[in-house]
């Protein structure tokens, strides 16, 4: 995404926040768990979604600001792997590499619900379901002989539905952009690796690794508001 488009996206989100910052849900908080799958995009896999999928899961906590806005904290863990034999790239001297590692993702996001989300207050045109988008900031730690620790930016979409009062189910797809190019490097002091495999160092926005999470979550509402219609 070009810088100008990214700035425009942030401005749109900010505008929507001020326009819709009215009307609160009955409960302020949600807590629950999530389970799903993960995959990697980088030098060993440029374009193929769900290639060598791993398992992911964890816990999440959400604060419902109002019908349209929420903030969320999450602690997730999963496995990720890749193999250059599956890539269409031709590497110097025919070099090949594969990797597998476990990662931990700690982050915070802000969510925008496209529909006013609640199973009550029908006079406000609320709905017990809504698609949503989110972004935020996080940190990723990954195991291996060469440890990995870096910041990430999550960008994603989801859908949430109130199964019954206080119980929610959600589906979420996200991409995590990393600001390092060695997420796929697990060994120290290798003569050749997927960190700059062509000998060209990556920049802030170029040749960085990504990973993706596809999760199903269950959350429980708590923290009753004193005056949910007018907060």
C-alpha atoms as an extended CHARMM CRD file, in Angstrom:
* protein
*
       231  EXT
         1         1  UNK       CA              0.0000000000        0.0000000000        0.0000000000  PROA      1               0.0000000000
         2         2  UNK       CA              1.4050000000        3.3800000000       -0.9800000000  PROA      2               0.0000000000
         3         3  UNK       CA              2.0670000000        5.9040000000        1.7740000000  PROA      3               0.0000000000
         4         4  UNK       CA             -0.6440000000        8.3110000000        0.5280000000  PROA      4               0.0000000000
         5         5  UNK       CA             -3.2730000000        5.5540000000        0.5190000000  PROA      5               0.0000000000
         6         6  UNK       CA             -2.2700000000        4.4560000000        4.0110000000  PROA      6               0.0000000000
         7         7  UNK       CA             -2.5650000000        8.0380000000        5.3260000000  PROA      7               0.0000000000
         8         8  UNK       CA             -5.9890000000        8.3830000000        3.6650000000  PROA      8               0.0000000000
         9         9  UNK       CA             -7.0860000000        5.1500000000        5.3270000000  PROA      9               0.0000000000
        10        10  UNK       CA             -6.0520000000        6.4500000000        8.7720000000  PROA      10              0.0000000000
        11        11  UNK       CA             -7.8850000000        9.7350000000        8.1690000000  PROA      11              0.0000000000
        12        12  UNK       CA            -11.0300000000        7.8490000000        7.1900000000  PROA      12              0.0000000000
        13        13  UNK       CA            -10.8670000000        5.7680000000       10.3760000000  PROA      13              0.0000000000
        14        14  UNK       CA            -10.3970000000        8.9040000000       12.4960000000  PROA      14              0.0000000000
        15        15  UNK       CA            -13.3570000000       10.6270000000       10.8150000000  PROA      15              0.0000000000
        16        16  UNK       CA            -15.6110000000        7.6240000000       11.3660000000  PROA      16              0.0000000000
        17        17  UNK       CA            -14.6000000000        7.5460000000       15.0170000000  PROA      17              0.0000000000
        18        18  UNK       CA            -15.7750000000       11.0900000000       15.6970000000  PROA      18              0.0000000000
        19        19  UNK       CA            -18.9260000000       10.7280000000       13.6050000000  PROA      19              0.0000000000
        20        20  UNK       CA            -20.0110000000        7.5160000000       15.3240000000  PROA      20              0.0000000000
        21        21  UNK       CA            -18.7790000000        8.0720000000       18.8740000000  PROA      21              0.0000000000
        22        22  UNK       CA            -22.2540000000        7.8020000000       20.3990000000  PROA      22              0.0000000000
        23        23  UNK       CA            -24.3530000000        5.0080000000       21.8830000000  PROA      23              0.0000000000
        24        24  UNK       CA            -22.7960000000        2.3010000000       24.0110000000  PROA      24              0.0000000000
        25        25  UNK       CA            -23.3320000000       -1.4200000000       24.3540000000  PROA      25              0.0000000000
        26        26  UNK       CA            -24.9350000000       -2.9340000000       27.4460000000  PROA      26              0.0000000000
        27        27  UNK       CA            -21.6670000000       -4.5190000000       28.6100000000  PROA      27              0.0000000000
        28        28  UNK       CA            -18.2920000000       -2.8150000000       28.5320000000  PROA      28              0.0000000000
        29        29  UNK       CA            -15.9190000000       -5.7840000000       28.3710000000  PROA      29              0.0000000000
        30        30  UNK       CA            -15.4100000000       -9.1610000000       26.6940000000  PROA      30              0.0000000000
        31        31  UNK       CA            -12.9480000000      -11.9140000000       27.5090000000  PROA      31              0.0000000000
        32        32  UNK       CA            -12.4200000000      -15.2030000000       25.7220000000  PROA      32              0.0000000000
        33        33  UNK       CA            -10.2650000000      -17.4270000000       23.5720000000  PROA      33              0.0000000000
        34        34  UNK       CA             -9.4960000000      -18.0160000000       19.9130000000  PROA      34              0.0000000000
        35        35  UNK       CA             -8.2980000000      -20.9630000000       17.8300000000  PROA      35              0.0000000000
        36        36  UNK       CA             -7.2960000000      -21.1950000000       14.1920000000  PROA      36              0.0000000000
        37        37  UNK       CA             -4.5200000000      -21.4820000000       11.6690000000  PROA      37              0.0000000000
        38        38  UNK       CA             -1.4630000000      -19.4920000000       10.5980000000  PROA      38              0.0000000000
        39        39  UNK       CA              0.7490000000      -19.1960000000        7.5500000000  PROA      39              0.0000000000
        40        40  UNK       CA              3.8160000000      -17.2580000000        6.3840000000  PROA      40              0.0000000000
        41        41  UNK       CA              4.5860000000      -14.9770000000        3.4330000000  PROA      41              0.0000000000
        42        42  UNK       CA              8.1850000000      -14.0750000000        2.6260000000  PROA      42              0.0000000000
        43        43  UNK       CA             11.1540000000      -15.1400000000        0.5300000000  PROA      43              0.0000000000
        44        44  UNK       CA             10.1630000000      -18.8170000000        0.7720000000  PROA      44              0.0000000000
        45        45  UNK       CA              6.5090000000      -18.1100000000       -0.1200000000  PROA      45              0.0000000000
        46        46  UNK       CA              5.6700000000      -14.9150000000       -1.9650000000  PROA      46              0.0000000000
        47        47  UNK       CA              1.9880000000      -15.3260000000       -2.8220000000  PROA      47              0.0000000000
        48        48  UNK       CA              0.4030000000      -18.6500000000       -1.7660000000  PROA      48              0.0000000000
        49        49  UNK       CA             -2.0760000000      -18.3430000000        1.0890000000  PROA      49              0.0000000000
        50        50  UNK       CA             -2.3070000000      -21.2590000000        3.5650000000  PROA      50              0.0000000000
        51        51  UNK       CA              0.8480000000      -22.9510000000        2.2670000000  PROA      51              0.0000000000
        52        52  UNK       CA              2.2370000000      -25.1230000000        5.1060000000  PROA      52              0.0000000000
        53        53  UNK       CA             -0.4770000000      -23.9970000000        7.5590000000  PROA      53              0.0000000000
        54        54  UNK       CA              0.2300000000      -24.1070000000       11.2750000000  PROA      54              0.0000000000
        55        55  UNK       CA             -1.9410000000      -24.0980000000       14.3910000000  PROA      55              0.0000000000
        56        56  UNK       CA             -2.5940000000      -20.9090000000       16.3720000000  PROA      56              0.0000000000
        57        57  UNK       CA             -4.6160000000      -19.9550000000       19.4300000000  PROA      57              0.0000000000
        58        58  UNK       CA             -4.7300000000      -17.7190000000       22.4540000000  PROA      58              0.0000000000
        59        59  UNK       CA             -6.6880000000      -15.3070000000       24.6170000000  PROA      59              0.0000000000
        60        60  UNK       CA             -8.2670000000      -11.9290000000       23.9330000000  PROA      60              0.0000000000
        61        61  UNK       CA             -9.8020000000       -9.0480000000       25.8820000000  PROA      61              0.0000000000
        62        62  UNK       CA            -12.0750000000       -6.4380000000       24.3080000000  PROA      62              0.0000000000
        63        63  UNK       CA            -13.3920000000       -3.0890000000       25.5490000000  PROA      63              0.0000000000
        64        64  UNK       CA            -16.5550000000       -1.9400000000       23.7610000000  PROA      64              0.0000000000
        65        65  UNK       CA            -16.3780000000        1.8380000000       23.4780000000  PROA      65              0.0000000000
        66        66  UNK       CA            -19.7660000000        2.1290000000       21.7670000000  PROA      66              0.0000000000
        67        67  UNK       CA            -21.8780000000        0.3800000000       19.1300000000  PROA      67              0.0000000000
        68        68  UNK       CA            -19.2750000000        0.9810000000       16.4050000000  PROA      68              0.0000000000
        69        69  UNK       CA            -15.9080000000        1.0490000000       18.1450000000  PROA      69              0.0000000000
        70        70  UNK       CA            -13.9260000000       -1.3600000000       20.3240000000  PROA      70              0.0000000000
        71        71  UNK       CA            -10.3470000000       -1.8600000000       21.4410000000  PROA      71              0.0000000000
        72        72  UNK       CA             -8.8110000000       -5.3070000000       21.8490000000  PROA      72              0.0000000000
        73        73  UNK       CA             -5.7320000000       -6.8490000000       23.4640000000  PROA      73              0.0000000000
        74        74  UNK       CA             -4.6030000000      -10.3300000000       22.4850000000  PROA      74              0.0000000000
        75        75  UNK       CA             -1.9520000000      -12.8650000000       23.4410000000  PROA      75              0.0000000000
        76        76  UNK       CA             -1.5980000000      -15.5220000000       20.7350000000  PROA      76              0.0000000000
        77        77  UNK       CA              0.8020000000      -18.3300000000       19.9190000000  PROA      77              0.0000000000
        78        78  UNK       CA              1.2460000000      -20.5760000000       16.9230000000  PROA      78              0.0000000000
        79        79  UNK       CA              3.5470000000      -22.4010000000       14.5370000000  PROA      79              0.0000000000
        80        80  UNK       CA              4.8720000000      -21.1930000000       11.2170000000  PROA      80              0.0000000000
        81        81  UNK       CA              6.9440000000      -22.8970000000        8.5120000000  PROA      81              0.0000000000
        82        82  UNK       CA              8.1950000000      -22.5330000000        4.9620000000  PROA      82              0.0000000000
        83        83  UNK       CA             10.3270000000      -24.1960000000        2.2950000000  PROA      83              0.0000000000
        84        84  UNK       CA             12.0360000000      -22.5890000000       -0.7060000000  PROA      84              0.0000000000
        85        85  UNK       CA             11.3340000000      -25.7500000000       -2.7190000000  PROA      85              0.0000000000
        86        86  UNK       CA              7.7520000000      -24.4680000000       -2.9390000000  PROA      86              0.0000000000
        87        87  UNK       CA              8.8020000000      -20.9970000000       -4.1060000000  PROA      87              0.0000000000
        88        88  UNK       CA              9.0240000000      -19.9550000000       -7.7320000000  PROA      88              0.0000000000
        89        89  UNK       CA             12.1100000000      -17.8720000000       -6.9630000000  PROA      89              0.0000000000
        90        90  UNK       CA             15.5470000000      -18.9270000000       -8.2270000000  PROA      90              0.0000000000
        91        91  UNK       CA             18.1200000000      -18.3180000000       -5.5120000000  PROA      91              0.0000000000
        92        92  UNK       CA             21.8780000000      -17.7770000000       -5.9780000000  PROA      92              0.0000000000
        93        93  UNK       CA             23.8200000000      -21.0260000000       -6.6330000000  PROA      93              0.0000000000
        94        94  UNK       CA             20.5670000000      -22.9690000000       -6.3580000000  PROA      94              0.0000000000
        95        95  UNK       CA             20.5010000000      -22.5520000000       -2.5960000000  PROA      95              0.0000000000
        96        96  UNK       CA             17.5320000000      -24.0060000000       -0.6950000000  PROA      96              0.0000000000
        97        97  UNK       CA             16.2820000000      -23.5190000000        2.8550000000  PROA      97              0.0000000000
        98        98  UNK       CA             13.3950000000      -24.5600000000        5.0580000000  PROA      98              0.0000000000
        99        99  UNK       CA             12.3120000000      -23.5330000000        8.5320000000  PROA      99              0.0000000000
       100       100  UNK       CA              9.7590000000      -24.1790000000       11.2470000000  PROA      100             0.0000000000
       101       101  UNK       CA              9.3050000000      -22.2330000000       14.4350000000  PROA      101             0.0000000000
       102       102  UNK       CA              6.8400000000      -21.2800000000       17.1460000000  PROA      102             0.0000000000
       103       103  UNK       CA              5.8310000000      -17.6520000000       17.6170000000  PROA      103             0.0000000000
       104       104  UNK       CA              4.1380000000      -15.5670000000       20.3110000000  PROA      104             0.0000000000
       105       105  UNK       CA              2.1240000000      -12.4980000000       19.3020000000  PROA      105             0.0000000000
       106       106  UNK       CA              1.2270000000       -9.7950000000       21.8330000000  PROA      106             0.0000000000
       107       107  UNK       CA             -0.7550000000       -6.8640000000       20.4960000000  PROA      107             0.0000000000
       108       108  UNK       CA             -3.4680000000       -4.2770000000       20.7360000000  PROA      108             0.0000000000
       109       109  UNK       CA             -5.9480000000       -3.2820000000       18.0460000000  PROA      109             0.0000000000
       110       110  UNK       CA             -8.7960000000       -0.8810000000       17.4250000000  PROA      110             0.0000000000
       111       111  UNK       CA            -11.8980000000       -2.2430000000       15.6780000000  PROA      111             0.0000000000
       112       112  UNK       CA            -14.6110000000       -0.5130000000       13.6650000000  PROA      112             0.0000000000
       113       113  UNK       CA            -17.9940000000       -2.2670000000       13.4050000000  PROA      113             0.0000000000
       114       114  UNK       CA            -19.8190000000       -1.4380000000       10.1710000000  PROA      114             0.0000000000
       115       115  UNK       CA            -23.1840000000       -2.0310000000       11.8770000000  PROA      115             0.0000000000
       116       116  UNK       CA            -24.2390000000       -0.8270000000       15.3500000000  PROA      116             0.0000000000
       117       117  UNK       CA            -23.4710000000       -4.0030000000       17.2960000000  PROA      117             0.0000000000
       118       118  UNK       CA            -25.7940000000       -5.0900000000       20.1060000000  PROA      118             0.0000000000
       119       119  UNK       CA            -28.6060000000       -7.5660000000       20.7230000000  PROA      119             0.0000000000
       120       120  UNK       CA            -30.6600000000       -4.8230000000       22.4260000000  PROA      120             0.0000000000
       121       121  UNK       CA            -31.6170000000       -1.1650000000       21.7460000000  PROA      121             0.0000000000
       122       122  UNK       CA            -33.4820000000       -1.9250000000       18.5040000000  PROA      122             0.0000000000
       123       123  UNK       CA            -34.7000000000        1.6920000000       18.5070000000  PROA      123             0.0000000000
       124       124  UNK       CA            -31.0710000000        2.5690000000       17.6670000000  PROA      124             0.0000000000
       125       125  UNK       CA            -31.1540000000        0.1320000000       14.6960000000  PROA      125             0.0000000000
       126       126  UNK       CA            -28.6480000000       -2.1610000000       16.4060000000  PROA      126             0.0000000000
       127       127  UNK       CA            -27.8390000000       -5.6040000000       15.0140000000  PROA      127             0.0000000000
       128       128  UNK       CA            -26.6390000000       -8.7820000000       16.7910000000  PROA      128             0.0000000000
       129       129  UNK       CA            -24.0510000000       -9.2280000000       14.0120000000  PROA      129             0.0000000000
       130       130  UNK       CA            -21.6000000000       -7.0660000000       12.1240000000  PROA      130             0.0000000000
       131       131  UNK       CA            -18.5710000000       -7.2000000000        9.8340000000  PROA      131             0.0000000000
       132       132  UNK       CA            -15.6210000000       -5.1650000000       11.1020000000  PROA      132             0.0000000000
       133       133  UNK       CA            -12.1050000000       -4.0490000000       10.2490000000  PROA      133             0.0000000000
       134       134  UNK       CA             -9.1560000000       -3.5080000000       12.5450000000  PROA      134             0.0000000000
       135       135  UNK       CA             -5.5640000000       -2.3920000000       12.8090000000  PROA      135             0.0000000000
       136       136  UNK       CA             -3.1110000000       -1.7640000000       15.6050000000  PROA      136             0.0000000000
       137       137  UNK       CA              0.4000000000       -2.5620000000       16.7730000000  PROA      137             0.0000000000
       138       138  UNK       CA              2.0480000000       -5.6020000000       18.3000000000  PROA      138             0.0000000000
       139       139  UNK       CA              5.2330000000       -7.5140000000       19.0150000000  PROA      139             0.0000000000
       140       140  UNK       CA              6.3010000000      -10.9420000000       17.7620000000  PROA      140             0.0000000000
       141       141  UNK       CA              8.7280000000      -13.3490000000       19.4090000000  PROA      141             0.0000000000
       142       142  UNK       CA              9.7540000000      -16.5870000000       17.6700000000  PROA      142             0.0000000000
       143       143  UNK       CA             11.8400000000      -19.5660000000       18.7800000000  PROA      143             0.0000000000
       144       144  UNK       CA             14.8510000000      -21.1400000000       17.0920000000  PROA      144             0.0000000000
       145       145  UNK       CA             18.6340000000      -21.2240000000       17.4150000000  PROA      145             0.0000000000
       146       146  UNK       CA             18.3920000000      -17.6930000000       16.0560000000  PROA      146             0.0000000000
       147       147  UNK       CA             15.6760000000      -16.0190000000       18.1050000000  PROA      147             0.0000000000
       148       148  UNK       CA             13.3730000000      -13.4710000000       16.5050000000  PROA      148             0.0000000000
       149       149  UNK       CA             11.8510000000      -10.3950000000       18.1620000000  PROA      149             0.0000000000
       150       150  UNK       CA             10.2570000000       -7.5600000000       16.2110000000  PROA      150             0.0000000000
       151       151  UNK       CA              7.2900000000       -5.2160000000       15.9600000000  PROA      151             0.0000000000
       152       152  UNK       CA              4.2910000000       -6.0110000000       13.8040000000  PROA      152             0.0000000000
       153       153  UNK       CA              1.3070000000       -4.1360000000       12.4040000000  PROA      153             0.0000000000
       154       154  UNK       CA             -1.8950000000       -6.1970000000       12.1260000000  PROA      154             0.0000000000
       155       155  UNK       CA             -4.4430000000       -5.3880000000        9.4170000000  PROA      155             0.0000000000
       156       156  UNK       CA             -7.5850000000       -7.4640000000        9.1880000000  PROA      156             0.0000000000
       157       157  UNK       CA            -11.2950000000       -8.0640000000        8.7380000000  PROA      157             0.0000000000
       158       158  UNK       CA            -13.7730000000      -10.0250000000       10.7910000000  PROA      158             0.0000000000
       159       159  UNK       CA            -17.3670000000      -10.9010000000       11.5040000000  PROA      159             0.0000000000
       160       160  UNK       CA            -18.9370000000      -11.1620000000       14.9490000000  PROA      160             0.0000000000
       161       161  UNK       CA            -22.3230000000      -12.4890000000       16.0610000000  PROA      161             0.0000000000
       162       162  UNK       CA            -24.1110000000      -12.6290000000       19.4160000000  PROA      162             0.0000000000
       163       163  UNK       CA            -25.1490000000      -16.2600000000       19.9000000000  PROA      163             0.0000000000
       164       164  UNK       CA            -27.1750000000      -15.2340000000       22.9380000000  PROA      164             0.0000000000
       165       165  UNK       CA            -27.0090000000      -12.6340000000       25.6640000000  PROA      165             0.0000000000
       166       166  UNK       CA            -23.3820000000      -12.1120000000       26.7510000000  PROA      166             0.0000000000
       167       167  UNK       CA            -21.9700000000      -14.8150000000       24.4320000000  PROA      167             0.0000000000
       168       168  UNK       CA            -20.2890000000      -13.8660000000       21.1400000000  PROA      168             0.0000000000
       169       169  UNK       CA            -18.6930000000      -15.8340000000       18.3220000000  PROA      169             0.0000000000
       170       170  UNK       CA            -16.2920000000      -14.2510000000       15.8530000000  PROA      170             0.0000000000
       171       171  UNK       CA            -14.3430000000      -15.0620000000       12.7080000000  PROA      171             0.0000000000
       172       172  UNK       CA            -11.2360000000      -13.0590000000       11.8710000000  PROA      172             0.0000000000
       173       173  UNK       CA             -8.5980000000      -12.9490000000        9.1270000000  PROA      173             0.0000000000
       174       174  UNK       CA             -5.5060000000      -10.7850000000        9.5650000000  PROA      174             0.0000000000
       175       175  UNK       CA             -2.0900000000      -10.1410000000        8.0700000000  PROA      175             0.0000000000
       176       176  UNK       CA              0.7950000000       -9.1840000000       10.3660000000  PROA      176             0.0000000000
       177       177  UNK       CA              3.4930000000       -7.0410000000        8.7250000000  PROA      177             0.0000000000
       178       178  UNK       CA              6.8900000000       -7.4790000000       10.3610000000  PROA      178             0.0000000000
       179       179  UNK       CA              9.6840000000       -4.9120000000       10.3180000000  PROA      179             0.0000000000
       180       180  UNK       CA             12.4330000000       -7.4840000000        9.8950000000  PROA      180             0.0000000000
       181       181  UNK       CA             13.3690000000       -9.8680000000        7.0880000000  PROA      181             0.0000000000
       182       182  UNK       CA             14.6360000000      -12.7750000000        9.2010000000  PROA      182             0.0000000000
       183       183  UNK       CA             11.3920000000      -14.2950000000       10.5010000000  PROA      183             0.0000000000
       184       184  UNK       CA             12.2300000000      -17.2390000000        8.2460000000  PROA      184             0.0000000000
       185       185  UNK       CA             15.8170000000      -17.6250000000        9.5620000000  PROA      185             0.0000000000
       186       186  UNK       CA             16.2010000000      -20.0430000000       12.4800000000  PROA      186             0.0000000000
       187       187  UNK       CA             19.9370000000      -20.7990000000       12.4160000000  PROA      187             0.0000000000
       188       188  UNK       CA             22.8230000000      -18.6060000000       13.5580000000  PROA      188             0.0000000000
       189       189  UNK       CA             25.8900000000      -17.8290000000       11.4320000000  PROA      189             0.0000000000
       190       190  UNK       CA             24.6080000000      -19.4890000000        8.2630000000  PROA      190             0.0000000000
       191       191  UNK       CA             26.6550000000      -18.9360000000        5.0990000000  PROA      191             0.0000000000
       192       192  UNK       CA             23.4080000000      -18.2120000000        3.2360000000  PROA      192             0.0000000000
       193       193  UNK       CA             19.9290000000      -17.5320000000        4.5790000000  PROA      193             0.0000000000
       194       194  UNK       CA             16.5580000000      -16.0380000000        3.6910000000  PROA      194             0.0000000000
       195       195  UNK       CA             17.5950000000      -12.7910000000        5.3450000000  PROA      195             0.0000000000
       196       196  UNK       CA             18.5820000000      -10.8600000000        2.1860000000  PROA      196             0.0000000000
       197       197  UNK       CA             18.9780000000      -14.0410000000        0.0570000000  PROA      197             0.0000000000
       198       198  UNK       CA             20.1800000000      -11.9980000000       -2.9480000000  PROA      198             0.0000000000
       199       199  UNK       CA             22.6380000000       -9.9710000000       -0.8840000000  PROA      199             0.0000000000
       200       200  UNK       CA             20.3920000000       -6.8750000000       -0.9420000000  PROA      200             0.0000000000
       201       201  UNK       CA             19.4620000000       -5.6300000000        2.5070000000  PROA      201             0.0000000000
       202       202  UNK       CA             15.8010000000       -4.9150000000        3.1220000000  PROA      202             0.0000000000
       203       203  UNK       CA             14.5010000000       -1.4340000000        3.8920000000  PROA      203             0.0000000000
       204       204  UNK       CA             11.7550000000       -0.2250000000        6.2390000000  PROA      204             0.0000000000
       205       205  UNK       CA              9.0020000000       -1.0230000000        3.7360000000  PROA      205             0.0000000000
       206       206  UNK       CA             10.6840000000       -3.4630000000        1.3360000000  PROA      206             0.0000000000
       207       207  UNK       CA             11.2320000000       -7.2310000000        1.5120000000  PROA      207             0.0000000000
       208       208  UNK       CA              9.7900000000       -7.6160000000        4.9930000000  PROA      208             0.0000000000
       209       209  UNK       CA              8.2130000000      -10.8720000000        6.1390000000  PROA      209             0.0000000000
       210       210  UNK       CA              4.5270000000      -11.3110000000        6.9300000000  PROA      210             0.0000000000
       211       211  UNK       CA              2.4140000000      -13.9110000000        8.6700000000  PROA      211             0.0000000000
       212       212  UNK       CA             -1.3180000000      -14.4140000000        8.7480000000  PROA      212             0.0000000000
       213       213  UNK       CA             -3.8470000000      -15.6190000000       11.3270000000  PROA      213             0.0000000000
       214       214  UNK       CA             -7.3140000000      -17.0180000000       10.6410000000  PROA      214             0.0000000000
       215       215  UNK       CA             -9.1470000000      -17.3800000000       13.9470000000  PROA      215             0.0000000000
       216       216  UNK       CA            -12.5140000000      -18.3510000000       15.3980000000  PROA      216             0.0000000000
       217       217  UNK       CA            -13.2030000000      -16.8390000000       18.8220000000  PROA      217             0.0000000000
       218       218  UNK       CA            -15.7020000000      -17.1640000000       21.6620000000  PROA      218             0.0000000000
       219       219  UNK       CA            -16.0550000000      -14.2930000000       24.1500000000  PROA      219             0.0000000000
       220       220  UNK       CA            -18.1640000000      -13.5860000000       27.2390000000  PROA      220             0.0000000000
       221       221  UNK       CA            -19.5390000000      -10.1140000000       28.0630000000  PROA      221             0.0000000000
       222       222  UNK       CA            -19.1890000000       -8.5980000000       31.5320000000  PROA      222             0.0000000000
       223       223  UNK       CA            -19.0920000000       -5.1820000000       33.1890000000  PROA      223             0.0000000000
       224       224  UNK       CA            -22.6890000000       -3.9180000000       33.0120000000  PROA      224             0.0000000000
       225       225  UNK       CA            -22.9990000000       -0.2310000000       32.1490000000  PROA      225             0.0000000000
       226       226  UNK       CA            -25.0800000000        1.9520000000       34.4370000000  PROA      226             0.0000000000
       227       227  UNK       CA            -26.7370000000        3.7420000000       31.5300000000  PROA      227             0.0000000000
       228       228  UNK       CA            -25.9190000000        1.8840000000       28.2920000000  PROA      228             0.0000000000
       229       229  UNK       CA            -28.1440000000        3.9790000000       26.0690000000  PROA      229             0.0000000000
       230       230  UNK       CA            -26.5270000000        7.2970000000       26.8570000000  PROA      230             0.0000000000
       231       231  UNK       CA            -22.8290000000        6.7270000000       27.7440000000  PROA      231             0.0000000000
